[in-house]
Amino acid sequence: MIVSFPESASQVFAIIRKGVTAVWLLGLLMPLDLRAETANHAHPRIGQQDRLLTEGQQVTPLATLISEVLQNNPEIQAALREREAAQQRISPAEALDDPMLEAGVVNAPLASSPFNRDDMTMKMIGLSQRFPFPGKRGLRKEVASRDAQAIDHGYQETVNRIVRDLKVTYLDLGLTLEMTKLVEKNKLILEDFTHLAVDHYQAGMGAQADAFKAQTQVSRMQDELLRLARERPVIEAELIRVLGRHYGGGSLNPTIHPMQEVSLNLDSLRETAFAQRPQLLALQSLVARNQKTLELARKDYYPDFDVRLSYGQRDSMLDGSQRPDMVTMTVAINLPVWRANKIEPRIAESLAMHQQALDLYQAQSNEIAAKLRQQVATAEQNFKSARLYRTAILPQARLAVESSQAAYKVNRVDFLTLLDNQMTVFNYEISLITAIANYHKALAEIDLLIGKSPDEFAHLR
């Protein structure tokens, strides 16, 4: 039997150091092996199809949440009550004032037995009614009707805004879940790379630092999972608030659906917004309401009428002679003489309010047009970016990982190249899902801007 010994002491120390380091690396990576072995039962390995986090759990449909928010959100319910109250103010606005009933004694002398001493003494009962100048009642009803229309449009705007908030929060939570899935998948891949680096080092084909680099990236993925775990309850709390729930209720498992290209013609969207956006319609109703208020203020130059009808009952005289009863009818008008300090200031106020409503309408129209341009550009850019990531960038990046992984196994590329290629794929996957979510968010904003009703959200079903 022939035994070969190292030629020098330095070789002996090198062998010992390498062996000790390998043992230390194996001890360091042992918990990693156990975690990876456990994860094999729950997570796919490299090259397997992506799996939704909600697998095994029922995905929460957005349509279900929209139905819930319409029923339970307290802000929507408050706006609904306000709309109902405004409707009830229309009829009283044109109603006449209550008639006045009066009763008393007319022309009674101070002597005893007053009812049969004087010929003009009588017991009287009367009824009076005020009639506004013709046209005033109709204008008052028009003012109340325009108020009710504005409040009704405000209710629709509230519904659309709350639904937009729901969509955005739903997408935020879905994005968080999808990012968590991608981080977990990338963490498993990096763990495989760590084992691969250790195998190369033990075989004398790699450097010790490669395993440390891979382990550092694994730790970064763990930190990212912790960050996402911190964000998820915050987003869930906002979603629960929008839904109007007093407590968490059931679990929420939203998902981000694939993109469907939507025609986003800016001119057509602008016309739709000007035609049906509840906010603009409410301002139009406010303009009409202030116009009617101005007409009503000008009607104050004309008097109102008080019509009074009374009946007087007379007793017989002391000598027994009969006295006929009497009927009195009068018409009175108010005299609008305080024009300078009463009527004209009201007219000036109505003019200012009418002009204010016109300016507000113009300002909101300009703002909607600008926001539409921004959101259309955002949606188109995210759609193009997502399509580019999906059809070109990600396939090429994944091929680069597969190529570098095969080359690394035969020691033709360094480990840093393999690691950088995998992290590039991970970053592109994050960019892809973020672009998809941002695309849907932009569509949700466009829905709000053009006044699309809650039942029209086919792109998110």
ChimeraX attribute file (.defattr): number of C-alpha atoms within 10 A of each C-alpha:
attribute: neighborCount
match mode: 1-to-1
recipient: residues
	/A:1	3
	/A:2	4
	/A:3	4
	/A:4	6
	/A:5	8
	/A:6	10
	/A:7	8
	/A:8	8
	/A:9	9
	/A:10	10
	/A:11	12
	/A:12	13
	/A:13	12
	/A:14	11
	/A:15	13
	/A:16	12
	/A:17	12
	/A:18	16
	/A:19	13
	/A:20	12
	/A:21	15
	/A:22	17
	/A:23	13
	/A:24	12
	/A:25	17
	/A:26	17
	/A:27	11
	/A:28	12
	/A:29	18
	/A:30	12
	/A:31	11
	/A:32	18
	/A:33	16
	/A:34	11
	/A:35	13
	/A:36	18
	/A:37	11
	/A:38	11
	/A:39	14
	/A:40	12
	/A:41	8
	/A:42	8
	/A:43	16
	/A:44	16
	/A:45	16
	/A:46	14
	/A:47	9
	/A:48	8
	/A:49	8
	/A:50	13
	/A:51	13
	/A:52	15
	/A:53	18
	/A:54	17
	/A:55	9
	/A:56	7
	/A:57	11
	/A:58	11
	/A:59	15
	/A:60	16
	/A:61	15
	/A:62	18
	/A:63	16
	/A:64	9
	/A:65	20
	/A:66	19
	/A:67	14
	/A:68	15
	/A:69	24
	/A:70	19
	/A:71	13
	/A:72	16
	/A:73	18
	/A:74	16
	/A:75	17
	/A:76	22
	/A:77	17
	/A:78	13
	/A:79	19
	/A:80	19
	/A:81	13
	/A:82	16
	/A:83	21
	/A:84	14
	/A:85	13
	/A:86	19
	/A:87	17
	/A:88	13
	/A:89	15
	/A:90	19
	/A:91	12
	/A:92	12
	/A:93	17
	/A:94	18
	/A:95	12
	/A:96	12
	/A:97	11
	/A:98	9
	/A:99	14
	/A:100	11
	/A:101	13
	/A:102	13
	/A:103	13
	/A:104	10
	/A:105	14
	/A:106	16
	/A:107	13
	/A:108	18
	/A:109	14
	/A:110	7
	/A:111	8
	/A:112	9
	/A:113	11
	/A:114	15
	/A:115	23
	/A:116	21
	/A:117	17
	/A:118	16
	/A:119	14
	/A:120	15
	/A:121	19
	/A:122	23
	/A:123	18
	/A:124	19
	/A:125	17
	/A:126	17
	/A:127	15
	/A:128	18
	/A:129	17
	/A:130	18
	/A:131	17
	/A:132	19
	/A:133	15
	/A:134	12
	/A:135	11
	/A:136	20
	/A:137	17
	/A:138	15
	/A:139	22
	/A:140	22
	/A:141	19
	/A:142	21
	/A:143	25
	/A:144	24
	/A:145	21
	/A:146	23
	/A:147	23
	/A:148	25
	/A:149	22
	/A:150	26
	/A:151	26
	/A:152	23
	/A:153	23
	/A:154	22
	/A:155	24
	/A:156	24
	/A:157	25
	/A:158	20
	/A:159	24
	/A:160	25
	/A:161	20
	/A:162	22
	/A:163	24
	/A:164	22
	/A:165	20
	/A:166	23
	/A:167	24
	/A:168	21
	/A:169	21
	/A:170	27
	/A:171	25
	/A:172	24
	/A:173	25
	/A:174	24
	/A:175	22
	/A:176	21
	/A:177	22
	/A:178	22
	/A:179	21
	/A:180	23
	/A:181	19
	/A:182	23
	/A:183	24
	/A:184	20
	/A:185	20
	/A:186	21
	/A:187	23
	/A:188	22
	/A:189	19
	/A:190	24
	/A:191	22
	/A:192	18
	/A:193	23
	/A:194	26
	/A:195	18
	/A:196	20
	/A:197	26
	/A:198	25
	/A:199	17
	/A:200	21
	/A:201	20
	/A:202	19
	/A:203	9
	/A:204	11
	/A:205	16
	/A:206	19
	/A:207	15
	/A:208	18
	/A:209	14
	/A:210	21
	/A:211	24
	/A:212	15
	/A:213	18
	/A:214	25
	/A:215	22
	/A:216	14
	/A:217	19
	/A:218	23
	/A:219	14
	/A:220	14
	/A:221	21
	/A:222	15
	/A:223	13
	/A:224	16
	/A:225	19
	/A:226	12
	/A:227	12
	/A:228	16
	/A:229	14
	/A:230	11
	/A:231	14
	/A:232	17
	/A:233	12
	/A:234	12
	/A:235	18
	/A:236	19
	/A:237	15
	/A:238	16
	/A:239	23
	/A:240	20
	/A:241	17
	/A:242	21
	/A:243	24
	/A:244	18
	/A:245	16
	/A:246	9
	/A:247	9
	/A:248	13
	/A:249	8
	/A:250	7
	/A:251	11
	/A:252	20
	/A:253	18
	/A:254	24
	/A:255	24
	/A:256	20
	/A:257	14
	/A:258	12
	/A:259	16
	/A:260	13
	/A:261	12
	/A:262	11
	/A:263	10
	/A:264	16
	/A:265	10
	/A:266	15
	/A:267	12
	/A:268	11
	/A:269	20
	/A:270	19
	/A:271	13
	/A:272	15
	/A:273	25
	/A:274	18
	/A:275	13
	/A:276	16
	/A:277	25
	/A:278	28
	/A:279	27
	/A:280	25
	/A:281	22
	/A:282	24
	/A:283	23
	/A:284	20
	/A:285	23
	/A:286	26
	/A:287	23
	/A:288	20
	/A:289	27
	/A:290	25
	/A:291	21
	/A:292	22
	/A:293	24
	/A:294	22
	/A:295	18
	/A:296	22
	/A:297	21
	/A:298	16
	/A:299	19
	/A:300	19
	/A:301	16
	/A:302	15
	/A:303	17
	/A:304	18
	/A:305	15
	/A:306	16
	/A:307	15
	/A:308	19
	/A:309	16
	/A:310	17
	/A:311	16
	/A:312	20
	/A:313	17
	/A:314	20
	/A:315	20
	/A:316	14
	/A:317	14
	/A:318	12
	/A:319	8
	/A:320	9
	/A:321	9
	/A:322	11
	/A:323	15
	/A:324	9
	/A:325	13
	/A:326	14
	/A:327	12
	/A:328	11
	/A:329	12
	/A:330	10
	/A:331	12
	/A:332	12
	/A:333	15
	/A:334	10
	/A:335	10
	/A:336	13
	/A:337	11
	/A:338	10
	/A:339	12
	/A:340	9
	/A:341	9
	/A:342	12
	/A:343	17
	/A:344	16
	/A:345	13
	/A:346	19
	/A:347	19
	/A:348	13
	/A:349	15
	/A:350	22
	/A:351	17
	/A:352	14
	/A:353	19
	/A:354	21
	/A:355	15
	/A:356	15
	/A:357	20
	/A:358	18
	/A:359	14
	/A:360	17
	/A:361	20
	/A:362	14
	/A:363	12
	/A:364	15
	/A:365	18
	/A:366	12
	/A:367	13
	/A:368	22
	/A:369	20
	/A:370	12
	/A:371	15
	/A:372	25
	/A:373	17
	/A:374	13
	/A:375	21
	/A:376	21
	/A:377	15
	/A:378	17
	/A:379	24
	/A:380	18
	/A:381	15
	/A:382	22
	/A:383	23
	/A:384	15
	/A:385	17
	/A:386	25
	/A:387	16
	/A:388	13
	/A:389	20
	/A:390	16
	/A:391	10
	/A:392	11
	/A:393	17
	/A:394	19
	/A:395	13
	/A:396	14
	/A:397	19
	/A:398	17
	/A:399	13
	/A:400	18
	/A:401	21
	/A:402	17
	/A:403	14
	/A:404	24
	/A:405	23
	/A:406	14
	/A:407	15
	/A:408	21
	/A:409	16
	/A:410	11
	/A:411	14
	/A:412	11
	/A:413	15
	/A:414	17
	/A:415	27
	/A:416	15
	/A:417	15
	/A:418	21
	/A:419	21
	/A:420	13
	/A:421	21
	/A:422	23
	/A:423	17
	/A:424	17
	/A:425	22
	/A:426	20
	/A:427	14
	/A:428	18
	/A:429	20
	/A:430	17
	/A:431	17
	/A:432	22
	/A:433	22
	/A:434	21
	/A:435	23
	/A:436	25
	/A:437	26
	/A:438	22
	/A:439	26
	/A:440	25
	/A:441	23
	/A:442	22
	/A:443	25
	/A:444	24
	/A:445	23
	/A:446	24
	/A:447	23
	/A:448	26
	/A:449	28
	/A:450	24
	/A:451	23
	/A:452	20
	/A:453	17
	/A:454	19
	/A:455	9
	/A:456	10
	/A:457	15
	/A:458	8
	/A:459	14
	/A:460	19
	/A:461	10
